[in-house]
Amino acid sequence: MAFAPMGPEASFFEVLEQHRASLLAALRTGREESPRGGTRSISKFEDSVGLQMVSHCTTRKVKSDSPKSAQNFALILKILSMIYKLVQSDTYATKRDIYYTDCQLFGNQTVVDNIINDISCMLKVPRRSLHILSTSKGLIAGNLSYLEEDGTRVSCAGCSTAVAVPSNIQGLRNLITDAKFLLIVEKDATFQRLLDDNFCSKMSPCIMVTGKGVPDLNTRLFVKKLWELFHIPLFTLVDADPHGIEIMCIYKYGSMSMSFEAHNLTVPAIRWLGLLPSDIKRLNIPKNTLIPLTNRDQMKLDSILKRPYVAGQPFWRKEMEIMADTKMKAEIQALTYIASDYLSRVYLPNKLKFGGWI
């Protein structure tokens, strides 16, 4: 399936093509290869993978004859029996489906979620191998098409609407794209604004994805799949605040809670496109659009600055230090005070054309 070119001239993508060449060179030399994961434990950082587990640490035991853990043991067996039936019948269920089989027994959805994560870690298999799917909240738009597991052909090329991230990423086949880059957008509101401004058409060929805030598992799996299949440059567009940086780190380096599956989820090749704290001063964004950092923001920022992967990202550290020094943060929407379409018409095109990422 061919996508009709509607975007800039070929020369616009020269710096992007150079960036892609450097990413491919890193792959060939093995610097982006992912080693296998270990067993569940406290996380360690590895540059080519992100946060992953170490094997030599304290573990938690669940015993059938212990009053403290008997109920949890029984719930684990209950869900294991359901997983066995799903695998035997080659059918799938969502975590929500499992919870609703016996709401009174499980108590709440979090109990089910935690047990499924524990089982996945204990058996050392990804959750999808248990035939348990998560409900997707993410959206896709742009120059991409694929076949779903049931044979349905999906095209994401419509400019005005987006396609929901599929629930079964493993079942996707025949993915086709000629995209020059993938833009990961933190917030749904920003994503929708870019759709309204026909960003995918103006910057074609490209792909946009949003996890609507903290990304769900399927959105992360989808981004990882696109990277492994096409090795196109990936960029994040997040708020210039600690929460936005945290979300970017989840895509790039992973999270503590899912560190046992880091090699299936993280994409260390992701780059930070915006909104950079240094952009606030450079673009003369009005001070009345900035927001003071809260105590919680400052604690989050201090925590991120202490993480091992920041040591290998001096430009990231510099941006975060700017935020810490000014004690101010800014949302992407602050750019609308320059012009209503400044984000899609000027900011992003210039960043992409001239290599304004770190």
VOBASE-736665 format. One line per 4 residues: their letters; for each residue x, y, z of C-alpha. Coordinates in nm, 4 decimals, always signed. Layout:
# VOBASE-736665
a = X/Y/Z | ...
# end
This chain:
# VOBASE-736665
mafa = +0.0000/+0.0000/+0.0000 | +0.1534/+0.3330/-0.1059 | +0.0927/+0.6605/+0.0718 | +0.0552/+0.9688/-0.1429
pmgp = +0.3236/+1.2241/-0.0519 | +0.1599/+1.5460/+0.0701 | +0.4225/+1.6873/+0.3015 | +0.7396/+1.8944/+0.2637
easf = +1.0014/+1.8585/-0.0084 | +1.2594/+1.5831/+0.0299 | +1.5239/+1.8318/+0.1464 | +1.3163/+1.8967/+0.4611
fevl = +1.3997/+1.5486/+0.5886 | +1.7794/+1.5619/+0.5352 | +1.8683/+1.6017/+0.9039 | +1.6129/+1.3355/+0.9981
eqhr = +1.7709/+1.0963/+0.7472 | +2.1136/+1.1657/+0.8968 | +1.9755/+1.0927/+1.2417 | +1.8243/+0.7683/+1.1186
asll = +2.1572/+0.6681/+0.9647 | +2.3285/+0.7208/+1.3009 | +2.0626/+0.5068/+1.4723 | +2.1143/+0.2277/+1.2194
aalr = +2.4901/+0.2506/+1.2632 | +2.4433/+0.2124/+1.6393 | +2.2318/-0.0973/+1.5776 | +2.4956/-0.2511/+1.3520
tgre = +2.7674/-0.1989/+1.6124 | +2.5474/-0.3576/+1.8777 | +2.5053/-0.0499/+2.0948 | +2.1256/-0.0699/+2.0722
espr = +2.0923/-0.4457/+2.1129 | +1.8894/-0.5641/+2.4077 | +2.0175/-0.8433/+2.6309 | +1.7721/-1.0863/+2.7799
ggtr = +1.5870/-1.0012/+3.0953 | +1.6440/-1.1699/+3.4274 | +1.4219/-1.2627/+3.7188 | +1.2011/-1.0304/+3.9198
sisk = +1.3750/-0.7985/+4.1591 | +1.4901/-0.4459/+4.2206 | +1.5697/-0.2647/+3.8957 | +1.9065/-0.1790/+3.7506
feds = +1.9791/+0.0447/+3.4550 | +2.1423/-0.0762/+3.1347 | +2.1978/+0.1794/+2.8606 | +2.0746/-0.0367/+2.5702
vglq = +1.7648/-0.1630/+2.7532 | +1.6615/+0.0777/+3.0257 | +1.5435/-0.0239/+3.3702 | +1.5553/-0.3995/+3.4121
mvsh = +1.5707/-0.6455/+3.6966 | +1.8654/-0.7846/+3.8843 | +1.8562/-1.1417/+4.0077 | +2.0467/-1.1113/+4.3362
cttr = +1.7974/-0.9388/+4.5632 | +1.5248/-0.9892/+4.8200 | +1.2243/-1.1854/+4.6944 | +0.8716/-1.2225/+4.8269
kvks = +0.7268/-1.5657/+4.9035 | +0.3595/-1.6575/+4.8965 | +0.2749/-1.9732/+5.0917 | -0.0466/-2.1732/+5.1028
dspk = +0.0002/-2.2573/+5.4740 | +0.0704/-1.9021/+5.5873 | -0.2276/-1.7102/+5.7310 | -0.0807/-1.3845/+5.5961
saqn = -0.0592/-1.5002/+5.2350 | -0.3168/-1.7829/+5.2080 | -0.5769/-1.5606/+5.0433 | -0.3274/-1.4189/+4.7938
fali = -0.2062/-1.7718/+4.7182 | -0.5641/-1.8792/+4.6454 | -0.6194/-1.5801/+4.4146 | -0.3008/-1.6608/+4.2248
lkil = -0.4189/-2.0193/+4.1726 | -0.7599/-1.8914/+4.0616 | -0.6098/-1.6664/+3.7949 | -0.3581/-1.9337/+3.6917
smiy = -0.6468/-2.1719/+3.6261 | -0.8153/-1.9066/+3.4092 | -0.4920/-1.8491/+3.2194 | -0.4604/-2.2242/+3.1592
klvq = -0.8075/-2.2342/+3.0041 | -0.7314/-1.9308/+2.7859 | -0.4087/-2.0841/+2.6560 | -0.5690/-2.4254/+2.5987
sdty = -0.8575/-2.2762/+2.4018 | -0.6333/-2.0193/+2.2257 | -0.8615/-1.7361/+2.3348 | -0.7868/-1.4030/+2.5007
atkr = -0.9325/-1.2004/+2.7864 | -0.8670/-0.8542/+2.9253 | -0.7718/-0.7873/+3.2844 | -1.1133/-0.6302/+3.3228
diyy = -1.2793/-0.9513/+3.1972 | -1.0970/-1.1509/+3.4637 | -1.1994/-0.9086/+3.7384 | -1.5658/-0.9303/+3.6401
tdcq = -1.5685/-1.3104/+3.6589 | -1.5834/-1.2675/+4.0371 | -1.5805/-0.9063/+4.1568 | -1.6605/-1.0078/+4.5135
lfgn = -1.3683/-1.2488/+4.5296 | -1.1073/-1.0118/+4.3876 | -1.2339/-0.6995/+4.5631 | -1.0925/-0.4494/+4.3129
qtvv = -0.9184/-0.4299/+3.9763 | -0.5793/-0.3469/+4.1287 | -0.5643/-0.6876/+4.2977 | -0.6083/-0.8597/+3.9605
dnii = -0.3543/-0.6313/+3.7903 | -0.0877/-0.6977/+4.0539 | -0.1390/-1.0748/+4.0498 | -0.1156/-1.0879/+3.6702
ndis = +0.2104/-0.8916/+3.6861 | +0.3401/-1.1297/+3.9531 | +0.2492/-1.4353/+3.7436 | +0.4089/-1.2872/+3.4332
cmlk = +0.7256/-1.2193/+3.6280 | +0.7250/-1.5530/+3.8082 | +0.6901/-1.7495/+3.4826 | +0.9315/-1.5140/+3.3024
vprr = +0.6961/-1.4597/+3.0114 | +0.5348/-1.1416/+2.8747 | +0.1725/-1.0869/+2.9708 | +0.0490/-1.1465/+2.6159
slhi = +0.1888/-1.5039/+2.6399 | -0.0616/-1.5590/+2.9207 | -0.3378/-1.4635/+2.6720 | -0.4286/-1.1660/+2.8894
lsts = -0.4691/-0.8314/+2.7167 | -0.4944/-0.4782/+2.8499 | -0.7600/-0.2357/+2.7370 | -0.5876/+0.0187/+2.5129
kgli = -0.6309/+0.3918/+2.5664 | -0.3709/+0.5097/+2.3141 | -0.4344/+0.6555/+1.9671 | -0.2495/+0.6399/+1.6323
agnl = -0.2593/+0.8635/+1.3251 | -0.0523/+0.9047/+1.0119 | +0.1113/+0.7015/+0.7384 | +0.0584/+0.3502/+0.8679
syle = -0.1586/+0.0512/+0.7839 | -0.1718/-0.3025/+0.9231 | -0.3748/-0.6217/+0.9404 | -0.5370/-0.7113/+1.2713
edgt = -0.5448/-1.0694/+1.3937 | -0.8904/-1.1286/+1.2419 | -0.7720/-1.0075/+0.8999 | -0.9199/-0.6578/+0.9190
rvsc = -0.7104/-0.4030/+0.7299 | -0.6692/-0.0816/+0.9291 | -0.5425/+0.2459/+0.7840 | -0.4349/+0.5288/+1.0132
agcs = -0.3957/+0.7768/+0.7280 | -0.7093/+0.9823/+0.7986 | -0.6088/+1.3317/+0.9050 | -0.9134/+1.4306/+1.1106
tava = -0.9586/+1.1198/+1.3253 | -0.7282/+0.8735/+1.4980 | -0.7293/+0.4952/+1.5332 | -0.7243/+0.3247/+1.8728
vpsn = -0.4095/+0.1303/+1.9576 | -0.4988/-0.2404/+1.9127 | -0.5380/-0.4629/+2.2182 | -0.3391/-0.7512/+2.0700
iqgl = -0.0132/-0.6025/+1.9429 | +0.1391/-0.9467/+1.8949 | -0.1374/-1.0366/+1.6493 | -0.0697/-0.7453/+1.4108
rnli = +0.0577/-0.8394/+1.0647 | +0.1647/-0.6724/+0.7414 | +0.2498/-0.3357/+0.8954 | +0.3276/-0.0885/+0.6162
tdak = +0.4641/+0.2662/+0.6431 | +0.6903/+0.5074/+0.4624 | +0.7021/+0.7424/+0.7626 | +1.0150/+0.9504/+0.8162
flli = +0.9583/+0.9771/+1.1915 | +0.7285/+0.8847/+1.4796 | +0.6076/+1.1580/+1.7164 | +0.4960/+1.0448/+2.0619
vekd = +0.2634/+1.3076/+2.2094 | +0.2129/+1.3140/+2.5855 | -0.1397/+1.4532/+2.6065 | -0.4547/+1.3729/+2.4149
atfq = -0.5501/+1.7429/+2.3931 | -0.2235/+1.8234/+2.2135 | -0.2622/+1.5185/+1.9903 | -0.6133/+1.6264/+1.8908
rlld = -0.4949/+1.9813/+1.8232 | -0.2257/+1.8496/+1.5896 | -0.4895/+1.6420/+1.4119 | -0.7109/+1.9500/+1.3745
dnfc = -0.4135/+2.1382/+1.2253 | -0.3569/+1.8523/+0.9749 | -0.0062/+1.8021/+1.1114 | +0.0190/+1.4455/+0.9756
skms = -0.0630/+1.5722/+0.6280 | +0.1652/+1.8757/+0.6415 | +0.4585/+1.6706/+0.7744 | +0.3786/+1.3582/+0.5707
pcim = +0.5009/+1.0933/+0.5760 | +0.4938/+1.0542/+0.9537 | +0.3175/+0.8740/+1.2398 | +0.1756/+1.0205/+1.5619
vtgk = +0.0986/+0.8240/+1.8781 | -0.0389/+0.9303/+2.2148 | -0.0762/+0.7296/+2.5333 | -0.3036/+1.0003/+2.6775
gvpd = -0.0698/+1.0700/+2.9664 | +0.1114/+0.7810/+3.1347 | +0.1146/+0.5188/+2.8560 | -0.0631/+0.1870/+2.8932
lntr = +0.1145/-0.1394/+2.8140 | -0.0292/-0.1708/+2.4620 | +0.0827/+0.1777/+2.3588 | +0.4359/+0.1004/+2.4779
lfvk = +0.4326/-0.2362/+2.2987 | +0.3087/-0.0657/+1.9818 | +0.5852/+0.1977/+1.9865 | +0.8414/-0.0782/+2.0473
klwe = +0.7023/-0.2824/+1.7570 | +0.7229/+0.0137/+1.5187 | +1.0816/+0.0762/+1.6228 | +1.1858/-0.2874/+1.5769
lfhi = +1.0181/-0.3157/+1.2360 | +1.1101/+0.0169/+1.0764 | +1.3901/+0.1803/+1.2817 | +1.2632/+0.5299/+1.2110
plft = +1.3520/+0.8231/+1.4397 | +1.1225/+0.8523/+1.7423 | +1.0589/+1.1797/+1.9253 | +0.8580/+1.2810/+2.2311
lvda = +0.6517/+1.5960/+2.2719 | +0.5806/+1.6484/+2.6417 | +0.5127/+1.9349/+2.8811 | +0.8197/+2.1089/+3.0226
dphg = +0.7480/+1.9751/+3.3694 | +0.8645/+1.6799/+3.5838 | +0.5518/+1.4791/+3.5015 | +0.6113/+1.5141/+3.1266
ieim = +0.9758/+1.4150/+3.1681 | +0.8675/+1.1112/+3.3712 | +0.6332/+0.9990/+3.0923 | +0.9115/+1.0393/+2.8360
ciyk = +1.1408/+0.8287/+3.0567 | +0.8799/+0.5505/+3.0712 | +0.8770/+0.5237/+2.6906 | +1.2560/+0.5442/+2.6645
ygsm = +1.3845/+0.3640/+2.9745 | +1.0843/+0.1888/+3.1279 | +0.9424/+0.1862/+3.4787 | +1.0221/+0.0066/+3.8015
smsf = +0.6866/-0.1748/+3.8033 | +0.7430/-0.3281/+3.4560 | +1.1206/-0.3705/+3.4751 | +1.0860/-0.7481/+3.4379
eahn = +0.9652/-0.6890/+3.0802 | +1.1926/-0.3979/+2.9914 | +1.3450/-0.5655/+2.6864 | +0.9958/-0.5859/+2.5300
ltvp = +0.8880/-0.2313/+2.6139 | +1.1707/+0.0215/+2.6158 | +1.3084/+0.2180/+2.3200 | +1.6351/+0.3892/+2.4208
airw = +1.6556/+0.5455/+2.0705 | +1.3778/+0.7919/+2.1618 | +1.4804/+1.1594/+2.1650 | +1.3339/+1.4600/+2.3482
lgll = +1.1941/+1.7027/+2.0895 | +1.0045/+1.9411/+2.3140 | +0.8855/+2.1285/+2.5031 | +1.2353/+2.1967/+2.6373
psdi = +1.2769/+2.4226/+2.9421 | +1.5366/+2.6190/+2.7406 | +1.2687/+2.6851/+2.4759 | +1.0739/+2.8919/+2.7294
krln = +1.3381/+3.1659/+2.7387 | +1.4473/+3.1234/+2.3759 | +1.0928/+3.1761/+2.2464 | +1.0097/+3.4521/+2.4962
ipkn = +0.7073/+3.2658/+2.6237 | +0.5181/+3.5118/+2.8483 | +0.5909/+3.4671/+3.2189 | +0.2209/+3.4776/+3.3036
tlip = +0.1774/+3.1478/+3.1151 | +0.4357/+2.9706/+3.3316 | +0.3454/+2.7734/+3.6436 | +0.5553/+2.7582/+3.9636
ltnr = +0.6870/+2.4146/+4.0571 | +0.5050/+2.2633/+4.3519 | +0.6846/+2.0801/+4.6318 | +0.5735/+1.7570/+4.4695
dqmk = +0.7161/+1.8734/+4.1349 | +1.0489/+1.9559/+4.2963 | +1.0648/+1.6160/+4.4662 | +0.9886/+1.4430/+4.1355
ldsi = +1.2527/+1.6492/+3.9542 | +1.5148/+1.5748/+4.2220 | +1.4290/+1.2040/+4.1938 | +1.4722/+1.2020/+3.8152
lkrp = +1.8038/+1.3889/+3.8359 | +1.9389/+1.1138/+4.0647 | +1.8504/+0.8312/+3.8264 | +2.1409/+0.6469/+3.6635
yvag = +2.0324/+0.7113/+3.3055 | +2.0477/+1.0889/+3.3521 | +2.4255/+1.0585/+3.4013 | +2.4510/+0.9526/+3.0367
qpfw = +2.2240/+1.2349/+2.9167 | +2.4109/+1.5633/+2.9848 | +2.1741/+1.7669/+2.7652 | +1.8732/+1.6274/+2.9520
rkem = +2.0386/+1.7139/+3.2808 | +2.1043/+2.0686/+3.1623 | +1.7369/+2.1147/+3.0697 | +1.6211/+1.9797/+3.4054
eima = +1.8674/+2.2035/+3.5879 | +1.7201/+2.5022/+3.4035 | +1.3785/+2.3990/+3.5359 | +1.5170/+2.3525/+3.8872
dtkm = +1.6872/+2.6938/+3.8805 | +1.3853/+2.8860/+3.7500 | +1.1423/+2.6821/+3.9630 | +0.8932/+2.7170/+3.6789
kaei = +0.7223/+2.4740/+3.4418 | +0.5243/+2.5173/+3.1203 | +0.2612/+2.3221/+2.9336 | +0.2794/+2.2745/+2.5559
qalt = -0.0312/+2.4938/+2.5322 | +0.1829/+2.7920/+2.6389 | +0.2982/+2.8095/+2.2751 | -0.0521/+2.9206/+2.1725
yias = +0.0224/+3.2581/+2.3349 | +0.2719/+3.3168/+2.0532 | +0.0192/+3.2087/+1.7873 | -0.2744/+2.9689/+1.7927
dyls = -0.1100/+2.7331/+1.5406 | +0.2524/+2.8013/+1.6404 | +0.3085/+2.4418/+1.7555 | +0.2156/+2.2773/+1.4249
rvyl = +0.3124/+2.5590/+1.1858 | +0.6483/+2.6729/+1.3273 | +0.7738/+2.4959/+1.6403 | +0.7600/+2.1314/+1.5331
pnkl = +0.8576/+2.1830/+1.1661 | +1.1662/+2.3842/+1.2666 | +1.2657/+2.1315/+1.5321 | +1.2346/+1.8439/+1.2850
kfgg = +1.4067/+2.0230/+0.9971 | +1.7056/+2.1557/+1.1914 | +1.7566/+1.8746/+1.4437 | +1.6245/+2.0470/+1.7551
wi = +1.6105/+1.7326/+1.9676 | +1.8287/+1.5988/+2.2491
# end
